Amino acid sequence: MHRPVVTLILLAFGLVAYETRIGAAEVTAERSERGVVVKIDGQFFTEYLVDAGLEPKLGPILWPIIGPTGKPVTRAHPMAEGPNERKDHPHHRSLWFNHGDVNGLSFWHEQTIQHREFVKVESGKRAVIVTRNDWVAPDGKRVCEDLRELGFGTDGQRRWIDYDVTVTASDGPVKFGDTKEGSMGIRVAGTMKVDAKLGGKIVNSEGQVDKEAWGKRAAWVDYHGPVDGQTVGVAVLNHPSSFRFPSYWHVRTYGLFAANPFGLHNFEGSDKVDGSHTLGPGESMCLHYRFLIHKGDEKEGRVAEAFSEYSQQAR
């Protein structure tokens, strides 16, 4: 048999084996005392916590989040302690969604988003968690509500979390104010942050890096750096159907990483713009993101390619 034919057969076999390995991955979502535990082929991936057990309660989070190297990619503080972490911003809790000005109340810093119910908890090639949540004012009255659908998957090399949120003005008009303190947030592991000077780097779809990426609009942003000697990255992809795509990004060299389509005043540095958005009674807005967790930098993680694929999926 000629060598080219042998090579093609081996390549084909390799592809089949790779696809079989990918197809064999089972992603499970199982109820726990604190929420839902997600596993990939029986190995812990993350936990959806309806209440992190901290004050102020703020709202549901995902923590910890284990990357493809088997190590956590988000910081442990304030839930626990981790290497090279500053004990700052206790409201930055691994991975979360909220906003710093909702009818004048800061759900970013102090007000509570209360878990109401699990609508769906499903396992399969893609695990799914769907929840309903109430945004509650200090007087106990509901300001608005949201429906969250979280999807978890892997291709064998990378892992991802799809985070789709529909916010509804269920109890009257709701104004999401213009503030940089929001909204779809993650705080990366302490060793990954740029300020640790261990090789951490921020890069966005426009080629802007580190501090240059703050307050800019981009289809995606990648934050990568070392964890236990191996470079890993977290890219957040903003789906084209998401509210005000492409989002502005509140991404900092100390490890904060948030998509925020509302904070134009700060991001543009101008009093002539207003990024606030008001929902009339019964109106909704939808936000769609994918957290892609990968090895290496944005090139090794094929982040641009992943965005192209993600952007073509219906949301």
N, C-alpha and C positions, 0 to 999 in steps of 0.2 A: 504493500500500500504506500502511495506517495506521501512524503512528509506533509505537504499542504493539506491533504485530505485528513491525515491523522490529527493535525493541528486543529482543523475545523471541528472534527468529532470531539476532541478533548475540550475545545472551547464551548461547544454546544452542551456537552455533558456538565461542564462547570456552571453554565448558565442555568441548566435544569436543576442542578444540585442547589445553587444559590436561591432560585425561586422556590424550591421545595422547602429550604430552610426558612425563608421568609414566610411562606405560606403556613409553616408548621407553628409559628409563634402564636401562642394563645394569650390574650390580654384579658385578665379577669378583674372585675369590680365586685367587691364583697363588703357588705355592711359591717361596720365596727362600732364599738362603743362611742367613738368620737365622730364618726362619719362614714367614710368608705375608703377601703384600702384597695389600691390598684397594683396588680402584679403582672409581670411579663414572664411567661413560662415558669410560673411559680416563684419568681424572684421579685422582691419588693421594688416598686417603681416610685409610688408616692401615696400620700393619704389626703383625701379631701376632708378637712376639719371644719365642721359646722361652727365650732367654738374652740379657739386656741387655748382657752383657759387663762387668758390674760385680761388685765384691765388697762384701758378701756377695751371693751369686747370687739369693737369695730366690725367684724364680719368674717365670713368663711375664707379660708386660705388653703393652699396646697403646700404641705411640708411634711417631711423633707422631700426633695426631688432628686432621684438618683440617675446620673447620666450613664452613657454607654461604657464608661470605664469602671463602673461599679462604685463611683464616689459621688457625694452630693454636690450639686452645682449651684445651690442657693445657700445664703448664710444661715446660721443656726439662731443667732440672736434675734429677738429676745426669748425665743422658746427654749434655747439651750445655749451652749458655748461652742465656738468653733475656732479654728486657727486663723490668726491674723485678722481678727474682727474687732472693729470699734463698737463700743456699746452706745451707739448713737441711734437716733431716729427709731424708737421702739415701735413705731407704727409701720415700719417697713418689714413686713412679715412674709418672707419667702416669695410667695406669688399670690396676688390678690387683685380684686377689682372694686373700686369705690371712687369717690371724687371729693375735692376739698371745698366746694361751694355748691350746695344743693338747697335752693330756697334760703340761702344765707347760712346754712349749717355745714360744718366740715365733717364729712364722713371719712375723710382721709386721716384726720387726727383724733377724733373723739366720739363721734356719734355711731350708733350701732346699726348694722344691717343684720336683721334677724332671719335666720333660716326658718322657713315655714314648713316645707315638706320636700321629700324626695318624690319626684314625678316618675322617674325611671332610673334603675340601676341595672345595667346589662353587661354581660361578658361576651367575648367572641374574638374575631380578628381585630376588631376595634371595640374597646370597652366604652360605655357611655354612662354619664351621670347627668341627670336633668333635675334641677331644683327650682323652687319658688322661694323668693326672699322679700322681706319687707324692710324698707328704709324708714327708721323710726326716730322721731324727734324727741327731745328731752321730756316733753309732756306726755309721751306715750302714743301720740297720734302718728299715723303712717303718713309719710311724705309722698312716697311712690313705691312701686314694686318692680321686681325684675324676674325674668325667667332666664336661667343659665343652662346651657348645654355644653358639657365638657366631653370631648372625645379623646381617647388615648390609643396610640398606635406605634408601630415600629416597622422598619424595613430590614432589620437585622443589624444595621450599622448605626442608624440614627433613631431617635425616639421623638415623638411629638405629642403635644397637647393642644387640641383645638378648643378655643374658648369663645363661645358665641353668646352674647348677652342681648336681651331685649328689655329695655327699660320702658315702663308704662306709667303715665300720669294717672294713676288709679284713683286718686283722692283730690283732684283739683289740679290747677296749673303747676308745673314744675320747671324751675329755671336752673339749668346747669351753668354756673357762673364762670367767668373768665378768670382762671387761676392756673398757675403752673403746677399746683398740687393735685395731680391726678395722672392717669385714671386706671389704665390696665398696667399694673406694676409688677416688677420682680426685682429682688435684690440679690446679686450674684455672690458666690462664695468669696470670702475675704481675700484669698490668694489670687483670685481672678481680676480683681479691680485694678484699673490703671494705676491708681495711686500707690499700690503695693510695690510697684516697680519690679515686678517679677516676670514681666512679659505680657501683662494684660493689655488688651487693645479693643477699642470701639471702632467699628467701621459701618457705614450705611450704604444704601443702594446708590447713592450719588457720589460715593468715593470720599466722603468727608470722614475724618478720623478724630477720635478722642474728643477734646473740648469743642472742636469744630462741628461735631454732630449735634450738640445741644441746641434745642429749639428749632431744628431744621425739619422740613417735611421730607419724608422718605417712605418708600414702599416697604422697606425692611431695615432693621438694624441688627448687627451681630456684635456680641460682647464675648470675647474669648480670652482665656488665660490659663495658667497652670492650676491643677488640683492634684496634690500628691505626685508632682513631677511629670504629669501628663497634661498636655494642652487639650482643653475641652471648650466648647462654645455653646452659647444660647443665642439663637436668632429669633426675633419676634417679627413675624410676617403680618402685614395688614392687608386683609382681603379687599379687593376693589369695590365690593358692594357695601363695605363698612361705612358708617357715618363719617363724612368729610375725609374720605380717602384722597390722597395719602396723608396720614396723620402727622402731626408735629410730635417731637420726641423730647421728653424730659429725661435725658440720659446723662448721668454724671460719672466722672472719673473715680468717685469713691464707691461705686457699685450699684447705685440706683439706676433703674432702667424702666421707663414708663412711656407708653403711648398715650398722648393727651391731645385730642382734637379741639380742646376748648381754650387753652391758655395763650391765645394770640397776643394779648397785651404784653405779657412777659417775653414771649418768644420773638415777636417782631420788634420789641423795644419801642413801642409807639402808643401814644394815647389816642390815636386816630382809629384804632381797630378795636373791635369788641368780639371776642370769640364765644360769648355766652349763647346758649340756645334754650328756648322755652318750648315746652311741650304743653299743648292745650289739654283740657280734660279728656282722658281716654286715648290720647295720642301716644305713639311709641317711637323709639329710635333703636336701631340695631347696630351693634359693634361686633366685628369679627376679627379674630387673631389666631395665629398658630405659633406656638412656642416649639422651635426645632432645636433639639439638643443633640450635639454632634461632637465627634473627635476633631482635633486640630482647629485651624483657622477657618474663615468663611469660605476659602477656596476648597480646602479638604472636605469641609462639610457640605459643599455644593449648594450653598444657600441661594444663589441667584437662580439656579435650576429648580430648587425646591419652591421658590416663590412663583416661578413660571407655572409649575404644575398646580400649586395651590390656587393661584389666581383664576384658573380655568374651572375649578370646582364650584358647583352651585352652593350658595349659602342662603 
